[in-house]
Amino acid sequence: MNYLLAAIAGVWMADGVALLLAPRHVITRLREVLALSPAMLRLEGVAAGLGILLLLGTEGLHYQPLWMVTGAAMVTKGVFLAVGPEEWKQWVVGWCLGREDVDYRFWGLGLCTLALLLLRALGWLGSN
């Protein structure tokens, strides 16, 4: 279980660093992918599954309230983007992809922070 949670932290770190270093490039590529294949949003069901894993797998770890909130947010976002009403999804995705670069950098910083905190809670970074 710890390896799966560390993998989640790795994805968060990779996404966060990409958003910190090249937010416009990342968002441009994301727009292109969604324009070519809008059905890609159905894969957000995977995010919901990872959120459930986060909810169940972080029992007893440090910062547990953070993992509960984060896991619940992942499940909510994943289910909404996978099976939500199409016009609502388009509006939300359009709004999210229309932000300023600084907004994406703050999201990137948040993702990097979550990654480091999860690795620390798992005992992979520093001492508990």
C-alpha positions in Angstrom: 0.0 0.0 0.0 2.8 2.4 0.8 4.2 2.0 -2.7 0.9 2.9 -4.2 0.6 6.0 -2.0 4.2 6.9 -2.9 3.2 6.6 -6.6 0.4 9.0 -6.0 2.9 11.4 -4.4 5.2 10.9 -7.5 2.4 11.9 -9.8 1.5 14.9 -7.7 5.2 16.0 -7.7 5.6 15.5 -11.5 2.4 17.5 -12.2 3.3 20.2 -9.7 6.8 20.7 -11.1 5.5 20.8 -14.6 2.9 23.5 -13.6 5.6 25.4 -11.8 8.1 25.4 -14.6 5.9 25.6 -17.8 2.2 26.2 -16.9 1.3 27.6 -20.4 2.9 24.7 -22.2 1.1 22.1 -20.0 -2.3 23.8 -20.4 -1.8 24.2 -24.1 -1.1 20.4 -24.4 -4.0 19.6 -22.2 -6.3 21.7 -24.4 -5.0 19.9 -27.5 -5.7 16.4 -25.9 -9.2 17.4 -24.8 -9.9 18.9 -28.3 -8.8 15.7 -30.0 -10.4 13.3 -27.6 -13.0 14.8 -25.2 -13.7 11.2 -23.9 -10.4 11.4 -22.1 -12.3 12.9 -19.2 -13.9 9.5 -18.6 -10.5 8.4 -17.4 -11.0 10.6 -14.4 -12.6 7.6 -12.9 -9.0 6.5 -12.2 -8.6 9.7 -10.1 -11.7 8.7 -8.1 -10.2 5.2 -7.5 -6.9 6.8 -6.4 -8.9 9.0 -4.1 -10.5 6.0 -2.5 -7.1 4.4 -2.1 -5.9 7.6 -0.4 -8.9 7.6 1.9 -8.4 3.9 2.9 -4.6 3.7 2.8 -3.7 6.6 4.9 -5.4 5.3 8.1 -3.1 6.2 11.0 -0.7 8.3 9.0 0.4 11.8 10.0 -1.8 14.6 8.6 -4.8 12.2 8.3 -7.4 15.0 8.1 -5.5 16.3 5.1 -5.6 12.9 3.4 -9.3 12.5 4.1 -10.1 15.9 2.5 -7.8 15.4 -0.4 -9.1 11.9 -1.1 -12.7 13.1 -0.9 -11.9 15.9 -3.3 -10.2 13.4 -5.7 -13.3 11.1 -5.6 -15.7 14.0 -6.1 -13.7 15.5 -9.0 -13.1 12.1 -10.6 -16.7 11.1 -10.5 -18.0 14.4 -11.7 -15.6 14.5 -14.7 -16.2 10.9 -15.5 -20.0 10.8 -15.4 -21.3 14.3 -14.8 -23.6 16.3 -17.1 -21.7 17.2 -20.3 -22.5 21.0 -20.3 -21.4 21.4 -16.7 -18.2 19.5 -17.4 -17.5 21.7 -20.4 -18.1 24.8 -18.3 -15.9 23.7 -15.5 -13.1 22.5 -17.7 -13.3 25.7 -19.7 -13.1 27.8 -16.6 -10.1 25.8 -15.3 -8.2 26.0 -18.5 -8.7 29.8 -18.8 -6.8 30.8 -15.7 -3.7 32.9 -15.6 -0.2 31.3 -15.4 0.2 32.4 -11.8 -2.9 30.4 -10.8 -1.4 27.2 -12.3 1.8 27.9 -10.5 -0.1 28.0 -7.2 -1.7 24.7 -8.0 1.7 23.3 -8.9 3.1 24.5 -5.5 0.1 22.9 -3.8 0.7 19.6 -5.6 4.4 19.6 -4.7 3.5 20.3 -1.1 1.0 17.5 -1.0 3.6 15.1 -2.5 6.3 16.0 0.1 3.8 15.8 3.0 2.6 12.3 1.8 6.2 11.1 1.5 7.0 12.4 4.9 3.9 10.8 6.4 4.9 7.5 4.8 8.4 7.8 6.4 10.2 8.2 3.1 11.3 11.7 3.8 12.8 12.8 7.0 12.0 11.1 10.3 8.6 10.8 11.9 
